[in-house]
Amino acid sequence: MLNSLRLLIASICFAGAFKPVLLFAVSSPEIEVPRLENGTKIDGILDEEQWDMAASISDFTQVEPVSMGEPSQRTELRVFSTSKALYLGILCFDSEPDKILAKERRRDNPGRGDDRIRFVFDTFGRGIDGYYFGVAGGGGKADGVVRSGGRPDLTWDTIWDCDTSKDSEGWYAEIEIPFRSLAFDKSKTVWNFNVEREIRRDHEKVRWASPTRLRSMWTLQGLGKLKGLENLDTGIGLDFKPTLLGRYRSTDESGSDFDFEPS
């Protein structure tokens, strides 16, 4: 009887330990990306009418320092597309704007002390490889390719634009990524996607999808979904294939920084 009771308790504990993993394996947030006729000027100020028509994401969850915790600051992502590009607008509200860290403007070197926002795109939906884009509060930007579980290879560069601004309520970023700058399957209208904000002074990270320490930002399983990406105009195009580019430096799932020099 005692042995049976011990076995039952062990089984319950084992199942409980894996509950978060199972939850995030089946629960993926989704957003429908509206198609607009015209894009917007990229100046870091989200005052154009297109942003009023964009879809909005505000349900972020803290990853660090408290896994699955409430964010200390409000974050909102707005997204829309034209036939030629994807537009992302991020509003990083902050109750202490004078403490926002925003100095870095160099390429492929953002976030070495700055507040920042990071995006990953799995445009083929394979959960194996994808693209990374990052913007620092000071306007510095980074791009690279990433394999699931490994850090981005920042030796990969593509054509895109971003700018940032700051006021008494927080800091903001506008991003334009031309579809010709990415490789993707035109028959698919859904891309896997995730976004993470980092507030440096508090060592805080908040994320949209899979907001758990069991998965790093570079884990390409359990991502959210960008829907409605159809009839995309790639123009002449750039022949970039994430599975064939660069070398990747692996890390464990708890690793989440990208401050390294590619070898």
Sequence and secondary structure as in RCSB ss.txt:
>XXXX:A:sequence
MLNSLRLLIASICFAGAFKPVLLFAVSSPEIEVPRLENGTKIDGILDEEQWDMAASISDFTQVEPVSMGEPSQRT
ELRVFSTSKALYLGILCFDSEPDKILAKERRRDNPGRGDDRIRFVFDTFGRGIDGYYFGVAGGGGKADGVVRSGG
RPDLTWDTIWDCDTSKDSEGWYAEIEIPFRSLAFDKSKTVWNFNVEREIRRDHEKVRWASPTRLRSMWTLQGLGK
LKGLENLDTGIGLDFKPTLLGRYRSTDESGSDFDFEPS
>XXXX:A:secstr
 HHHHHHHHHHHHHHHHTHHHHHHHH   EEE  B S     SS   SHHHHHSEEE   EEEESSTTB  SS E
EEEEEE SSEEEEEEEEE S GGG      STT TTSSS EEEEEEETT  SSEEEEEEEETTS EEEEEEETTB
  BTT     EEEEEEETTEEEEEEEEEGGGS   TT  EEEEEEEEEEGGGTEEEESSS STTS TT  SS EE
EE   S   TT     TTTSS   B  TT         
